[in-house]
Amino acid sequence: MRRFITVSIVILVLGAAGYLAYTLIINWHKTELETVRMQFQEELQAREKSPVPNERLAEAFGEIATDVLQKDKQISEEEITRRITAFFSYLDSQEYVSAYQLEGGAYQQFQLTIKELSSQLPLLAGETESLYTLYRNMAHFFRVLGIKRINLIKDILENESDIIESIMENFYLWFTINNHSDEREIHRPSLKMLYTYSGYFLTTLSGRSYLLRRHAKVRILTTYYCVLTLDRANDSLLNANGIDIRPHITLLIPDVSNQTGLMNKEQYLSELEKLTNKYQL
């Protein structure tokens, strides 16, 4: 009788845990579908934005700032470093950033962020093996960075939304220029770290959830740079998890094509076309 009662209790506990996991995933799915629906409606109502004025780019990146994806120019490591330095100085001059009273300024906080994110990587495999690992992966950025830095990042995305495309371009180039090994300065992530977070955003329930909560432009550009990073990892034989890049290329092309307000849309599509040919899609 005791054995029967014990088995019954175990079954009830497992059933309750399964139901909780099922409810969690279903509710998450409904929330994300609603988010995508609202973003889609916003995009239908949006108009193509005019290019960001050069004066605005110069304000953020320095006097001679230009688009980093110009077809006829190669940017030097010194120039991209100068732009990034100018951008952090620009952030320190903004009232909404000053309100956080950042110790050492925005650049020092960025260095600490890179250090902490690289020392505590998210899971790429086995995320759904238990509720604990799922919750932990879903709360990854909040757990590692804390609420203050999470709010700061959100404020930057909101206040600099008009130049977010140029910000992402410059930082991606800064992260990857002359990035041939893991022997990197602390202020720039290694290709291995970039690969891990790209895989997180592209392949995990938690990472996709993070992206779906962002504005469509940020989500699409993040996915684009994740795909470029995965391609770099393939070339460097660093795709340790064997992530298949092909479906992500296929899904990204119509997203980029249909996204309004992208200054460098043709360049993105050109790069994706090269990857399409490279991976024989």
N, C-alpha and C positions, 0 to 999 in steps of 0.2 A: 504493500500500500504506500509506504514512504517513497519507494522508488517511483511509483506511478505519479505521486504528487510532485516529486522533484522534476521528473520529465515533463509534466504538464506545465510547471512553472517556467522551465527553460523554454518550452515551445511558446508560451505566452510572451516571454521577454523578447525572444527572437522575432516573433510576429509583430510586437509593438515597435521594435527597432526598425524592422523592414518597412512597416507602415510609415514611420517617421521619415525614413530616408526617401520613400516614394513621395510623400507629401512635400518634403523639402524640394525635391527635384521638380515636381509638377508646378509648385508655386513659383519657383525660380523661372521655369520655362514660360509660364503665363506672364510674369513680370517683364521678362526680356522681349517677348513677342509684342507686348504693349509698348515697350520702349521703342522697338524697331518701327512699329506702326506710326507712332507719333513723329519719329524722325523722318519717316517717309513722307508724311503729310507736310512737314516743314520744308522738305526738299522740293515737293511739288509746288509750293507757294513761293519758293525762293527765286530770285533773279540772279543772273550772272553778275558777279561783282566786278567792278573795274579793278585793274591792277593796283597793287599797293603803291602809293606815291614814293618816289625815290627819297623824298625828305623824311618819310616815316621810317624807311629802312636805314637811312643814315643816322637817324636818332637812336636806333637800337643797336646798330652794328658798326657805326663809325662813318666818317665822311665819304669814303669811297666805296661804301657797301654796294654790291650788285648781286644778282641772282647767282647762286653757286652752280646751277645746272646749265649755264650757257654752253651751247654746243661748240663754240669756237674758242673756248678758253679753258686752260688748266689752272686750277688754283693751287698755290703753294701751301705747304704746311705752316709757314710763317704767317701768311695772310689769313688762313682760317683760324689760327690761334689768336691773331689780333682781333678778329671779329668776335670770337667767343669772349675774350677779355673785355672788349667794349660792351658786349651784351650784359655781362655780370655787373659792370659799372653802371650801366643803364638801369638794371633792376634795382640796385642800391639807391638810385635817385628817385624811385617811384614811391609815393606815399603809402600805397597799399602794402608794399614790401617793408618799408621802414616801420610800419605798425607792428611787425612781428619781432622787432628788436633782435635781429639775428646776430649772434656772437660771431665776429669775424667777417660778417657780410655774406652775401649770397654765394660767392665762390667757395668760401670755406664750408658752408653748409652743403653745397653740392659735392665737395670732396668727401665729406662725412657720409653723405647719402650713397655715393658710389662704393665706399668702403663697406658699409653695412649691407647693402644689397648684394655685394659680391661674396660676403662671408656667410650669408644666409640665403641660399638659392631656393627657389620654389621647386616643387616636385613636378617632373614631367611624366613619370610613370607611376602607376599604382595609386593615383589620386582618389579613386572611388572604392578602394578596398575596405575602407571603414569611414564612419561618420567623422571620426577624429581627423583623419588625413584630409578629408574633403573640406571640413571647416577650417583647418589650418591653412590649406592652400588658398581658400577663398579669402581669408583674412591676411594673406601674406604681406601686402604693402602696409596695411594698418598696423600689423604686428611688428614689422621691422622698422618702419619709419616713424610711427606715432601720429597722433591726430594733428599736431601742429604743422608738421611738414606736409602731410596729406592736404590740409587746408591751404597751405601756401601754394602747392602745385595746382590745386583747383583754381585759386585766385589768379595765378599766372596764365592758365589756360583761358580764363574768362577775360581778363584785362588785356591780354595780348592776342586775342583771337584773330585780329585783322592781319597779324604778321606770323601766325602760328606755322604757316607753310614754310616760310623762310627760316624760322627758328629750327624746325625739324630738319630741314635740309642742311643747315650749317652744323648742327650738332652731329648728325649722322656722318657728315664728311670729317668732322673733327675726331669722332670716335674711330673711324676706319682708315684714315690716311696714314700710310706707313705702318699699318697694323698687321705685322707678319708673324707675331708670336704672342705668347702670354706674358712676356717680360715687358710689362708696361708700367708707366708712372701711375701712381695711385689715383690721379685725377682723371684718368681715362680708363674705361673698362676694357678688358681683354676681349678678344673675339670669342673665347669660350663663354664668358659671361653674357655677351650679347646673344650668342646662340641659345643659351639656356632661357633667357627671357623672351626671345623670339619664339622658341618652342612653346613656352608657357602661354603666350598670347594666341598662338596659332592652333594649338592642339588640346589644351586642357579646358575643362568646364569652367574653372575659376578664371583663367586668363581671358577666355571669350566673354565671360560675364563682365569683367572689367571693361573690355572694349565696347560692349553693347550699351553700357551706361554713358559712354562719351558721345559727343557730337559726331555726326556722320563723317565730317571731314577729318577729324582727329582719328577716328576709328580706321578709316580707309588709308590715311597716310601712315599710321602706325603699322598696319598690316603690310603696306607696301615696303616699308623699310625692314620689317621682319623677314619678308620674302628675300630681299636683297642680302640680308645677313645670312639667311639659311643657304643661299647660293654661295656666299663666301665660305661658309663652313664646309660645304660640299667640296669646294675647290681645295680647301686646306685639310681635308680628311678629318674634320672635327665633328661630323654629324654622328655623334656617339649613339643617339637614340634612333637613328635610321628614319628620321622624319621625311616623308615623301613630299617634295616641294610641288609636284605637278598639280594636285587639286587646288592648292592655294593660288597658283598662278592663274589657273582657269577661272576660279571664282572672282579673283581680284580684277581682271580685265573689264568686265561689265560694270563693276562698282566704280572704277576710276572713270570709265567712259560716261557714266550717268551722273557723276558727282558735279554739282555746280560750284563755281567759284574757285577752281584750281588754276593758278597762274601757269603752272608747268605741266598741265595735263598731257600735252603731246609728248613731252619728254618722258613722262612716266609710262605712257603707252608704248613708246619706242623701246624703253628698257624692258618692258614686259614682253614685247614682241621678240626681242633678242633671247630672252629666257625661254619663250615658247619654242623657238628654233633650237636652242641649245639642248632642251630636254625632249625634243621631238614630239611635241604635243599636236 
